[in-house]
Amino acid sequence: MTNLPDAAHDHVELKSARGRWILGATVLGSGLALLDSTVVNVALPFLGRELDAGMAGLQWTINAYTLTLAGLILLGGSLGDRYGRRTLFLIGTVWFAIASALCGLAPNIEFLIAARALQGIGGALLTPGSLAIIQASFVRHDRPKAVGVWSGLGGVASAIGPLLGGWLVQTAGWRWAFLINLPFAALIVFVTLRHVPESRDEQAVGRFDVLGAVLAALALAGITYGLIGKGAWLPLLAGAVAGAAFVAVQIRRSPDALVPVGMFRDRVFTAVNVVTLIMYAAMGVVFFLLVVQLQVVSGFSPIAAGLSMLPTTILMMLLSARAGELAKRVGPRWPMTLGILVAGCGFLAMSTIGFGASYPFQVLPAVFVFGLGLSATVAPLTATVLATADERYAGTASGVNNAVARTGSLLAVAAVPPLVGLVGDAFQQPAVFDAGFRMAMLISAALMVVAALITFFTIRTNVLTADDDDDRS
């Protein structure tokens, strides 16, 4: 293994060869987790029929992964800060690969859901590490651009997931939507061991907040089960109690808590995380339902349904890094506000996709508008979260924002389908699914309007230019 200097004492520039290797490894790692969160969606109708699962089983196939990812990602960030971000990044990648193999071999829906939960644990270890490595490794004036590239290519992984999933389902079977992760994981381990420096929070002391991690996971599990169960009030109440206990423990244990409450004294940091929660709730519903709608209602093949998201992929590749640079010059307020509104218009346009939908006249415009808005939003949002947190909390800040994003998606995917009538075997009844889908898109568009308003009224300063010269002195 190559002995590399500690990134905390040897920041590198993005344009250097070493910087490109570091960025490449982190993009591959986070992309692996993001890819799997969307590649599976195309396979849902097929695995649902083969494993005899209803809508609740399909929801849990998505949410078991998101649940453990959201519930443990805070712990993953803290472990990385304490014991080494590269170390946890590697452990998470290997764990993720093993769990992916189990998913691919699942004999029934219950086994698959359990394996998906294990996958989420691996994702919780590797995801915060990828962004924290960027924050700890690059000179300050390169970080917004690096985050922009990371966001853009990570967004590509999310957007290309349905395309890859469609191709795999149609040519090799739904199990390969999971097994494809194994060679990617091997490549990530190889590149990380050779090129990524270790970094950690040298000031980290005290005990780990294991109780906080357990309470967070129990809160999400209870609330999710209650929402999917529709009327399961006891789990819902237990989840709410666990959530309240989690907040109390964090306040009592500060500054050694899983989430240092002092981070939320920064108004912009708090606001951006609220925006993240709402925005990713809307996006979670769209990614869950759109590719199923295209297959079940509009009659698209799996490959065609996955290919429908290609414009988003292209836009993320072309625009995300530029959006990060623009946000540094003018501040994140306007790029984020306008980007969220544009993405919401895309959701509104998606509500018109139904029986016999035309790709050029209905699907393409909606997906293009959504991709344009997403490209303008993600990089400024992510860079703002990191810029408003102390550098020693890079892993924790990344973990908090990722946990918030996954929590938004988790709760929305649990709550919205039953709310719009998508229950039981709805995915096998095109008319029922179509009506529920249209209402879900309108709800998602409304959520984006709320997120845009919060952004506009709370993010007023350009935090991305603060202390820009620190690394040059």
PyMOL commands that set and color helices and strands:
alter all, ss='L'
color gray80, all
select helices_A, chain A and resi 7-9+17-50+55-83+85-104+109-137+140-171+176-179+181-195+210-229+233-253+261-265+267-296+302-307+310-330+333-350+359-387+391-419+426-428+430-458+463-465+470-472
alter helices_A, ss='H'
color red, helices_A
deselect
rebuild
show_as cartoon
